[in-house]
Amino acid sequence: MEILARWKEKRQETKRKDLESQSRRRIEVSDFEDKLFIAIDGVPMVPIEAEWTTKEIMENLNTYRQNYVAAKMSESTSSVAVF
């Protein structure tokens, strides 16, 4: 039983690392029509306010990436196969 638990834990950790890498590739700061946005797959989604500091931009970017990972991890644990 312990072996199975360790295997599941390792599998979850691997999936989390893969999703973190994916989130860094897919969610980024992008320029669109001379304005900065937080973009997903190059599509501008959240405008970056002029008064945001670099630190605030990075914190927001990190939050969106963490939310992405959490949502994807939740999908993988709650999905049910339909035949």
HUQUI-V544518 format. One record per run of one state. SS is the DSSP state (hx for helix, st for strand, lp for the rest). FROM is the first residue (numbers start at 1). LEN is the number of residues. If there is no record, write none. Layout:
ss->SS from->FROM len->LEN
ss->SS from->FROM len->LEN
This chain:
ss->lp from->1 len->1
ss->hx from->2 len->25
ss->st from->27 len->6
ss->lp from->33 len->2
ss->st from->35 len->6
ss->lp from->41 len->2
ss->st from->43 len->5
ss->lp from->48 len->6
ss->hx from->54 len->25
ss->lp from->79 len->5
